Every structure is written in structure tokens, then in C-alpha cells.
């Protein structure tokens, strides 16, 4: 059970790589939807800005109707892409975690009786439930959100460099500080999350012992 009590991070995805390979097609579709949705998000300010300039600088108020239609179209396409991404990633996560739970249960059934004298069944059940759920959330939401934010970061910096070089230099100066703070907060939250899961497992084990 040491593997189950390890800190869950993005590196856990590497250990799940063999289980993810049969689902590469679904992951590819979700990745394509993520890229397209991110591209729309990055293009959105430029499209709206040009339409607004055309409407007010050229005194063409008819463009306002065009702006509304463009916004509705962009939001609709992005909503569909986000739905497909969540659907495919959620389906893959469900299948992978189901297979993982089955393998874990089979492994537990093959362990010697001495193992269960040292570990309470309540703690083992809590580990299987909470840790697998955390992994499922990692696969279905957190990895996609990380990739989305990286896409926005790279795309935003690229657009900023093309449109306003000096402003980009200012952003690059401040970016390391923000990234360092984000990493520090992330490590703290991950450590606290691990402690919470350990205490939940201990509480389940203690509750079971008292219920006997």
C-alpha cells in the first residue's frame, strides 16, 4: 500500500501511461478540442477588438450586430469543444480508474493474512476510495486545466511579443516571481492534501475498530 500513500502529483500520470495507451484515440480527440478551444480563447480579444474598432472608429454602428453574432458564434463553438473535451477525458478517467480498482482489489485478495493484521480494513478501504478518486480527478480535470493554462501562457506571450514587445519584457520580468509563488503554494497545498487523506484513512480505520 506504499504506492497508494505516495503524494499524488502530475508524475502519477507517467505511472498510468500503460493504462492510458489503449485510449489514445479518445485522448487525441480531447487534446484537439483543447487546442481548438484555447485558440478561440486567444483569438477572442483580437476579433472583438477589430470589430469594435470598425464599429466606432469608422462610425459603422451596423458592425455592432456583427459583433454580437461573432460573440455568440465563438461562445457556442467553444462550449461544444469544452463539452467534448470533458466528455472524452471523463470517459477515459472512468475506464482507467475502474481497471485500477479491479487490479488493486485482486492484489489485496492475494496478499497474506499477516498483511491484514497490520493494516485495518477501514484504512485500506479509505485508501482505495479516496486515492483512486483523487487520481480520477487528476486525469479528468487537473491535467487538462494545466495544459489549458500552459497554452494560454505560451499563446498569450507570443501574441504579446508580436503586438507590444516592451510590454512583453515587463511581463517576463514579473513572470518568474509569479511562477515561484505558484510553485510554493502548490507544494504547500499538495502536502496539506496528503495529510488530510492520511487522517481520513486513519479515521476510517479507527471508526471500524470501534464499531467491532
Rosetta constraint file for C-alpha pairs under 8 A:
AtomPair CA 1 CA 5 HARMONIC 6.63 0.50
AtomPair CA 2 CA 6 HARMONIC 6.47 0.50
AtomPair CA 4 CA 127 HARMONIC 6.80 0.50
AtomPair CA 4 CA 128 HARMONIC 7.82 0.50
AtomPair CA 4 CA 131 HARMONIC 6.69 0.50
AtomPair CA 5 CA 127 HARMONIC 7.58 0.50
AtomPair CA 5 CA 131 HARMONIC 7.86 0.50
AtomPair CA 5 CA 198 HARMONIC 7.72 0.50
AtomPair CA 7 CA 190 HARMONIC 7.50 0.50
AtomPair CA 7 CA 191 HARMONIC 7.73 0.50
AtomPair CA 7 CA 194 HARMONIC 6.27 0.50
AtomPair CA 8 CA 12 HARMONIC 6.14 0.50
AtomPair CA 8 CA 134 HARMONIC 7.79 0.50
AtomPair CA 8 CA 135 HARMONIC 7.36 0.50
AtomPair CA 8 CA 190 HARMONIC 7.86 0.50
AtomPair CA 8 CA 194 HARMONIC 7.88 0.50
AtomPair CA 9 CA 13 HARMONIC 7.89 0.50
AtomPair CA 9 CA 190 HARMONIC 7.92 0.50
AtomPair CA 10 CA 14 HARMONIC 7.74 0.50
AtomPair CA 10 CA 138 HARMONIC 7.62 0.50
AtomPair CA 10 CA 143 HARMONIC 7.28 0.50
AtomPair CA 11 CA 15 HARMONIC 7.26 0.50
AtomPair CA 12 CA 16 HARMONIC 6.53 0.50
AtomPair CA 13 CA 17 HARMONIC 6.21 0.50
AtomPair CA 13 CA 139 HARMONIC 7.54 0.50
AtomPair CA 16 CA 20 HARMONIC 6.29 0.50
AtomPair CA 17 CA 21 HARMONIC 6.29 0.50
AtomPair CA 18 CA 22 HARMONIC 7.99 0.50
AtomPair CA 19 CA 96 HARMONIC 6.27 0.50
AtomPair CA 20 CA 24 HARMONIC 6.67 0.50
AtomPair CA 20 CA 92 HARMONIC 7.80 0.50
AtomPair CA 20 CA 96 HARMONIC 6.97 0.50
AtomPair CA 23 CA 27 HARMONIC 6.28 0.50
AtomPair CA 23 CA 92 HARMONIC 6.64 0.50
AtomPair CA 24 CA 28 HARMONIC 5.89 0.50
AtomPair CA 25 CA 29 HARMONIC 6.32 0.50
AtomPair CA 26 CA 30 HARMONIC 6.21 0.50
AtomPair CA 26 CA 88 HARMONIC 5.79 0.50
AtomPair CA 26 CA 89 HARMONIC 7.40 0.50
AtomPair CA 26 CA 92 HARMONIC 7.21 0.50
AtomPair CA 27 CA 31 HARMONIC 6.03 0.50
AtomPair CA 27 CA 88 HARMONIC 6.92 0.50
AtomPair CA 27 CA 89 HARMONIC 6.63 0.50
AtomPair CA 27 CA 92 HARMONIC 7.57 0.50
AtomPair CA 28 CA 32 HARMONIC 6.14 0.50
AtomPair CA 29 CA 33 HARMONIC 6.25 0.50
AtomPair CA 29 CA 85 HARMONIC 7.43 0.50
AtomPair CA 29 CA 88 HARMONIC 7.50 0.50
AtomPair CA 30 CA 34 HARMONIC 6.12 0.50
AtomPair CA 30 CA 84 HARMONIC 6.70 0.50
AtomPair CA 30 CA 85 HARMONIC 4.35 0.50
AtomPair CA 30 CA 86 HARMONIC 7.50 0.50
AtomPair CA 30 CA 88 HARMONIC 5.87 0.50
AtomPair CA 30 CA 89 HARMONIC 6.43 0.50
AtomPair CA 31 CA 35 HARMONIC 6.21 0.50
AtomPair CA 31 CA 85 HARMONIC 7.23 0.50
AtomPair CA 32 CA 36 HARMONIC 6.16 0.50
AtomPair CA 33 CA 37 HARMONIC 5.95 0.50
AtomPair CA 33 CA 81 HARMONIC 5.14 0.50
AtomPair CA 33 CA 82 HARMONIC 6.84 0.50
AtomPair CA 33 CA 84 HARMONIC 6.90 0.50
AtomPair CA 33 CA 85 HARMONIC 5.71 0.50
AtomPair CA 34 CA 38 HARMONIC 6.03 0.50
AtomPair CA 34 CA 81 HARMONIC 7.13 0.50
AtomPair CA 34 CA 82 HARMONIC 7.03 0.50
AtomPair CA 34 CA 85 HARMONIC 6.38 0.50
AtomPair CA 34 CA 144 HARMONIC 7.73 0.50
AtomPair CA 34 CA 148 HARMONIC 6.89 0.50
AtomPair CA 35 CA 39 HARMONIC 6.06 0.50
AtomPair CA 35 CA 148 HARMONIC 7.88 0.50
AtomPair CA 35 CA 151 HARMONIC 7.74 0.50
AtomPair CA 36 CA 40 HARMONIC 6.28 0.50
AtomPair CA 36 CA 78 HARMONIC 7.98 0.50
AtomPair CA 36 CA 81 HARMONIC 7.34 0.50
AtomPair CA 37 CA 41 HARMONIC 6.26 0.50
AtomPair CA 37 CA 78 HARMONIC 5.30 0.50
AtomPair CA 37 CA 81 HARMONIC 5.99 0.50
AtomPair CA 37 CA 82 HARMONIC 6.74 0.50
AtomPair CA 38 CA 42 HARMONIC 6.20 0.50
AtomPair CA 38 CA 148 HARMONIC 6.62 0.50
AtomPair CA 38 CA 151 HARMONIC 6.70 0.50
AtomPair CA 38 CA 152 HARMONIC 6.71 0.50
AtomPair CA 39 CA 43 HARMONIC 6.04 0.50
AtomPair CA 40 CA 44 HARMONIC 5.83 0.50
AtomPair CA 40 CA 74 HARMONIC 7.02 0.50
AtomPair CA 40 CA 78 HARMONIC 6.89 0.50
AtomPair CA 41 CA 45 HARMONIC 7.82 0.50
AtomPair CA 41 CA 78 HARMONIC 7.99 0.50
AtomPair CA 42 CA 46 HARMONIC 7.86 0.50
AtomPair CA 42 CA 152 HARMONIC 6.92 0.50
AtomPair CA 42 CA 155 HARMONIC 6.92 0.50
AtomPair CA 42 CA 156 HARMONIC 6.92 0.50
AtomPair CA 43 CA 47 HARMONIC 6.14 0.50
AtomPair CA 44 CA 48 HARMONIC 6.15 0.50
AtomPair CA 44 CA 74 HARMONIC 7.67 0.50
AtomPair CA 45 CA 49 HARMONIC 5.82 0.50
AtomPair CA 46 CA 50 HARMONIC 6.19 0.50
AtomPair CA 47 CA 51 HARMONIC 6.29 0.50
AtomPair CA 48 CA 52 HARMONIC 6.05 0.50
AtomPair CA 48 CA 67 HARMONIC 6.76 0.50
AtomPair CA 48 CA 71 HARMONIC 7.78 0.50
AtomPair CA 49 CA 53 HARMONIC 6.13 0.50
AtomPair CA 50 CA 54 HARMONIC 6.13 0.50
AtomPair CA 51 CA 55 HARMONIC 6.13 0.50
AtomPair CA 51 CA 63 HARMONIC 6.78 0.50
AtomPair CA 51 CA 64 HARMONIC 7.75 0.50
AtomPair CA 51 CA 66 HARMONIC 7.81 0.50
AtomPair CA 51 CA 67 HARMONIC 6.10 0.50
AtomPair CA 52 CA 56 HARMONIC 6.12 0.50
AtomPair CA 52 CA 57 HARMONIC 7.97 0.50
AtomPair CA 52 CA 63 HARMONIC 7.75 0.50
AtomPair CA 52 CA 64 HARMONIC 7.50 0.50
AtomPair CA 52 CA 67 HARMONIC 7.46 0.50
AtomPair CA 53 CA 57 HARMONIC 5.27 0.50
AtomPair CA 53 CA 58 HARMONIC 7.25 0.50
AtomPair CA 54 CA 58 HARMONIC 5.35 0.50
AtomPair CA 54 CA 59 HARMONIC 7.38 0.50
AtomPair CA 54 CA 60 HARMONIC 6.63 0.50
AtomPair CA 54 CA 63 HARMONIC 6.96 0.50
AtomPair CA 55 CA 59 HARMONIC 5.61 0.50
AtomPair CA 55 CA 60 HARMONIC 4.57 0.50
AtomPair CA 55 CA 61 HARMONIC 5.21 0.50
AtomPair CA 55 CA 62 HARMONIC 7.08 0.50
AtomPair CA 55 CA 63 HARMONIC 5.05 0.50
AtomPair CA 55 CA 64 HARMONIC 6.25 0.50
AtomPair CA 56 CA 60 HARMONIC 6.35 0.50
AtomPair CA 56 CA 61 HARMONIC 6.92 0.50
AtomPair CA 61 CA 65 HARMONIC 7.95 0.50
AtomPair CA 62 CA 66 HARMONIC 7.15 0.50
AtomPair CA 63 CA 67 HARMONIC 6.17 0.50
AtomPair CA 64 CA 68 HARMONIC 6.35 0.50
AtomPair CA 65 CA 69 HARMONIC 6.32 0.50
AtomPair CA 66 CA 70 HARMONIC 6.04 0.50
AtomPair CA 67 CA 71 HARMONIC 6.10 0.50
AtomPair CA 68 CA 72 HARMONIC 6.21 0.50
AtomPair CA 69 CA 73 HARMONIC 6.08 0.50
AtomPair CA 70 CA 74 HARMONIC 6.09 0.50
AtomPair CA 71 CA 75 HARMONIC 6.07 0.50
AtomPair CA 72 CA 76 HARMONIC 6.04 0.50
AtomPair CA 73 CA 77 HARMONIC 6.18 0.50
AtomPair CA 74 CA 78 HARMONIC 6.03 0.50
AtomPair CA 75 CA 79 HARMONIC 5.96 0.50
AtomPair CA 76 CA 80 HARMONIC 6.32 0.50
AtomPair CA 77 CA 81 HARMONIC 6.25 0.50
AtomPair CA 78 CA 82 HARMONIC 6.04 0.50
AtomPair CA 79 CA 83 HARMONIC 6.12 0.50
AtomPair CA 80 CA 84 HARMONIC 6.26 0.50
AtomPair CA 81 CA 85 HARMONIC 6.15 0.50
AtomPair CA 82 CA 86 HARMONIC 6.16 0.50
AtomPair CA 83 CA 87 HARMONIC 5.98 0.50
AtomPair CA 84 CA 88 HARMONIC 6.11 0.50
AtomPair CA 85 CA 89 HARMONIC 6.08 0.50
AtomPair CA 86 CA 90 HARMONIC 5.75 0.50
AtomPair CA 86 CA 140 HARMONIC 7.06 0.50
AtomPair CA 86 CA 141 HARMONIC 7.69 0.50
AtomPair CA 87 CA 91 HARMONIC 6.10 0.50
AtomPair CA 88 CA 92 HARMONIC 6.19 0.50
AtomPair CA 89 CA 93 HARMONIC 6.06 0.50
AtomPair CA 89 CA 139 HARMONIC 7.14 0.50
AtomPair CA 89 CA 140 HARMONIC 5.03 0.50
AtomPair CA 89 CA 141 HARMONIC 7.80 0.50
AtomPair CA 90 CA 94 HARMONIC 6.10 0.50
AtomPair CA 90 CA 139 HARMONIC 7.81 0.50
AtomPair CA 90 CA 140 HARMONIC 4.96 0.50
AtomPair CA 91 CA 95 HARMONIC 6.33 0.50
AtomPair CA 92 CA 96 HARMONIC 6.09 0.50
AtomPair CA 92 CA 140 HARMONIC 7.74 0.50
AtomPair CA 93 CA 97 HARMONIC 5.95 0.50
AtomPair CA 93 CA 136 HARMONIC 5.48 0.50
AtomPair CA 93 CA 137 HARMONIC 7.93 0.50
AtomPair CA 93 CA 139 HARMONIC 5.67 0.50
AtomPair CA 93 CA 140 HARMONIC 5.67 0.50
AtomPair CA 94 CA 98 HARMONIC 5.99 0.50
AtomPair CA 94 CA 136 HARMONIC 6.92 0.50
AtomPair CA 95 CA 99 HARMONIC 6.25 0.50
AtomPair CA 96 CA 100 HARMONIC 6.16 0.50
AtomPair CA 97 CA 101 HARMONIC 6.03 0.50
AtomPair CA 97 CA 132 HARMONIC 6.56 0.50
AtomPair CA 97 CA 135 HARMONIC 7.55 0.50
AtomPair CA 97 CA 136 HARMONIC 6.24 0.50
AtomPair CA 98 CA 102 HARMONIC 6.29 0.50
AtomPair CA 99 CA 103 HARMONIC 6.25 0.50
AtomPair CA 100 CA 104 HARMONIC 6.13 0.50
AtomPair CA 101 CA 105 HARMONIC 6.14 0.50
AtomPair CA 101 CA 128 HARMONIC 7.21 0.50
AtomPair CA 101 CA 132 HARMONIC 7.34 0.50
AtomPair CA 102 CA 106 HARMONIC 6.19 0.50
AtomPair CA 103 CA 107 HARMONIC 6.08 0.50
AtomPair CA 104 CA 108 HARMONIC 6.15 0.50
AtomPair CA 104 CA 128 HARMONIC 7.90 0.50
AtomPair CA 105 CA 109 HARMONIC 6.23 0.50
AtomPair CA 106 CA 110 HARMONIC 6.52 0.50
AtomPair CA 107 CA 111 HARMONIC 6.56 0.50
AtomPair CA 111 CA 115 HARMONIC 6.68 0.50
AtomPair CA 112 CA 116 HARMONIC 7.56 0.50
AtomPair CA 113 CA 117 HARMONIC 6.74 0.50
AtomPair CA 114 CA 118 HARMONIC 6.79 0.50
AtomPair CA 115 CA 119 HARMONIC 6.41 0.50
AtomPair CA 116 CA 120 HARMONIC 6.31 0.50
AtomPair CA 116 CA 121 HARMONIC 7.16 0.50
AtomPair CA 119 CA 123 HARMONIC 7.04 0.50
AtomPair CA 119 CA 124 HARMONIC 7.10 0.50
AtomPair CA 120 CA 124 HARMONIC 6.47 0.50
AtomPair CA 120 CA 205 HARMONIC 5.60 0.50
AtomPair CA 120 CA 209 HARMONIC 7.88 0.50
AtomPair CA 121 CA 125 HARMONIC 6.01 0.50
AtomPair CA 121 CA 205 HARMONIC 6.73 0.50
AtomPair CA 121 CA 208 HARMONIC 7.82 0.50
AtomPair CA 122 CA 126 HARMONIC 6.16 0.50
AtomPair CA 122 CA 201 HARMONIC 7.25 0.50
AtomPair CA 122 CA 204 HARMONIC 4.99 0.50
AtomPair CA 122 CA 205 HARMONIC 4.15 0.50
AtomPair CA 122 CA 206 HARMONIC 7.60 0.50
AtomPair CA 122 CA 207 HARMONIC 7.62 0.50
AtomPair CA 122 CA 208 HARMONIC 5.72 0.50
AtomPair CA 123 CA 127 HARMONIC 6.14 0.50
AtomPair CA 123 CA 201 HARMONIC 4.59 0.50
AtomPair CA 123 CA 202 HARMONIC 5.86 0.50
AtomPair CA 123 CA 203 HARMONIC 7.67 0.50
AtomPair CA 123 CA 204 HARMONIC 5.55 0.50
AtomPair CA 123 CA 205 HARMONIC 4.49 0.50
AtomPair CA 124 CA 128 HARMONIC 6.22 0.50
AtomPair CA 124 CA 201 HARMONIC 7.44 0.50
AtomPair CA 124 CA 205 HARMONIC 7.94 0.50
AtomPair CA 125 CA 129 HARMONIC 6.12 0.50
AtomPair CA 126 CA 130 HARMONIC 5.79 0.50
AtomPair CA 126 CA 131 HARMONIC 7.82 0.50
AtomPair CA 126 CA 200 HARMONIC 7.23 0.50
AtomPair CA 126 CA 201 HARMONIC 5.13 0.50
AtomPair CA 126 CA 204 HARMONIC 6.52 0.50
AtomPair CA 127 CA 131 HARMONIC 5.40 0.50
AtomPair CA 127 CA 132 HARMONIC 7.60 0.50
AtomPair CA 127 CA 197 HARMONIC 8.00 0.50
AtomPair CA 127 CA 201 HARMONIC 6.20 0.50
AtomPair CA 128 CA 132 HARMONIC 5.78 0.50
AtomPair CA 129 CA 133 HARMONIC 6.11 0.50
AtomPair CA 130 CA 134 HARMONIC 6.15 0.50
AtomPair CA 130 CA 197 HARMONIC 7.23 0.50
AtomPair CA 131 CA 135 HARMONIC 6.28 0.50
AtomPair CA 131 CA 197 HARMONIC 7.82 0.50
AtomPair CA 132 CA 136 HARMONIC 6.15 0.50
AtomPair CA 133 CA 137 HARMONIC 6.21 0.50
AtomPair CA 134 CA 138 HARMONIC 6.16 0.50
AtomPair CA 135 CA 139 HARMONIC 6.25 0.50
AtomPair CA 136 CA 140 HARMONIC 6.09 0.50
AtomPair CA 137 CA 141 HARMONIC 5.62 0.50
AtomPair CA 137 CA 142 HARMONIC 6.64 0.50
AtomPair CA 138 CA 142 HARMONIC 4.74 0.50
AtomPair CA 138 CA 143 HARMONIC 6.01 0.50
AtomPair CA 139 CA 143 HARMONIC 5.88 0.50
AtomPair CA 139 CA 144 HARMONIC 7.71 0.50
AtomPair CA 140 CA 144 HARMONIC 7.05 0.50
AtomPair CA 141 CA 145 HARMONIC 6.07 0.50
AtomPair CA 142 CA 146 HARMONIC 6.11 0.50
AtomPair CA 143 CA 147 HARMONIC 6.28 0.50
AtomPair CA 144 CA 148 HARMONIC 6.06 0.50
AtomPair CA 145 CA 149 HARMONIC 6.17 0.50
AtomPair CA 146 CA 150 HARMONIC 6.19 0.50
AtomPair CA 147 CA 151 HARMONIC 6.08 0.50
AtomPair CA 148 CA 152 HARMONIC 6.25 0.50
AtomPair CA 149 CA 153 HARMONIC 6.04 0.50
AtomPair CA 150 CA 154 HARMONIC 6.10 0.50
AtomPair CA 151 CA 155 HARMONIC 5.80 0.50
AtomPair CA 152 CA 156 HARMONIC 5.54 0.50
AtomPair CA 153 CA 157 HARMONIC 6.07 0.50
AtomPair CA 154 CA 158 HARMONIC 6.12 0.50
AtomPair CA 155 CA 159 HARMONIC 6.16 0.50
AtomPair CA 156 CA 160 HARMONIC 5.97 0.50
AtomPair CA 157 CA 161 HARMONIC 6.01 0.50
AtomPair CA 157 CA 168 HARMONIC 6.78 0.50
AtomPair CA 158 CA 162 HARMONIC 6.35 0.50
AtomPair CA 159 CA 163 HARMONIC 6.10 0.50
AtomPair CA 160 CA 164 HARMONIC 5.46 0.50
AtomPair CA 160 CA 165 HARMONIC 6.72 0.50
AtomPair CA 160 CA 167 HARMONIC 7.29 0.50
AtomPair CA 160 CA 168 HARMONIC 5.74 0.50
AtomPair CA 161 CA 165 HARMONIC 4.75 0.50
AtomPair CA 161 CA 167 HARMONIC 7.94 0.50
AtomPair CA 161 CA 168 HARMONIC 5.66 0.50
AtomPair CA 164 CA 168 HARMONIC 6.46 0.50
AtomPair CA 165 CA 169 HARMONIC 6.45 0.50
AtomPair CA 166 CA 170 HARMONIC 6.50 0.50
AtomPair CA 167 CA 171 HARMONIC 6.34 0.50
AtomPair CA 168 CA 172 HARMONIC 6.14 0.50
AtomPair CA 169 CA 173 HARMONIC 6.28 0.50
AtomPair CA 170 CA 174 HARMONIC 6.55 0.50
AtomPair CA 171 CA 175 HARMONIC 5.84 0.50
AtomPair CA 172 CA 176 HARMONIC 7.20 0.50
AtomPair CA 174 CA 178 HARMONIC 6.62 0.50
AtomPair CA 175 CA 179 HARMONIC 6.08 0.50
AtomPair CA 176 CA 180 HARMONIC 6.00 0.50
AtomPair CA 177 CA 181 HARMONIC 6.26 0.50
AtomPair CA 178 CA 182 HARMONIC 6.14 0.50
AtomPair CA 179 CA 183 HARMONIC 6.19 0.50
AtomPair CA 180 CA 184 HARMONIC 6.23 0.50
AtomPair CA 181 CA 185 HARMONIC 6.14 0.50
AtomPair CA 182 CA 186 HARMONIC 5.96 0.50
AtomPair CA 183 CA 187 HARMONIC 6.12 0.50
AtomPair CA 184 CA 188 HARMONIC 6.31 0.50
AtomPair CA 185 CA 189 HARMONIC 6.13 0.50
AtomPair CA 186 CA 190 HARMONIC 6.05 0.50
AtomPair CA 187 CA 191 HARMONIC 6.11 0.50
AtomPair CA 188 CA 192 HARMONIC 6.18 0.50
AtomPair CA 189 CA 193 HARMONIC 5.97 0.50
AtomPair CA 190 CA 194 HARMONIC 6.20 0.50
AtomPair CA 191 CA 195 HARMONIC 6.33 0.50
AtomPair CA 192 CA 196 HARMONIC 6.20 0.50
AtomPair CA 193 CA 197 HARMONIC 6.27 0.50
AtomPair CA 194 CA 198 HARMONIC 6.18 0.50
AtomPair CA 195 CA 199 HARMONIC 6.20 0.50
AtomPair CA 196 CA 200 HARMONIC 6.14 0.50
AtomPair CA 197 CA 201 HARMONIC 6.19 0.50
AtomPair CA 198 CA 202 HARMONIC 6.23 0.50
AtomPair CA 199 CA 203 HARMONIC 5.99 0.50
AtomPair CA 200 CA 204 HARMONIC 6.19 0.50
AtomPair CA 201 CA 205 HARMONIC 6.27 0.50
AtomPair CA 202 CA 206 HARMONIC 6.10 0.50
AtomPair CA 203 CA 207 HARMONIC 5.98 0.50
AtomPair CA 204 CA 208 HARMONIC 6.18 0.50
AtomPair CA 205 CA 209 HARMONIC 6.30 0.50
AtomPair CA 206 CA 210 HARMONIC 6.21 0.50
AtomPair CA 207 CA 211 HARMONIC 6.13 0.50
AtomPair CA 208 CA 212 HARMONIC 6.51 0.50
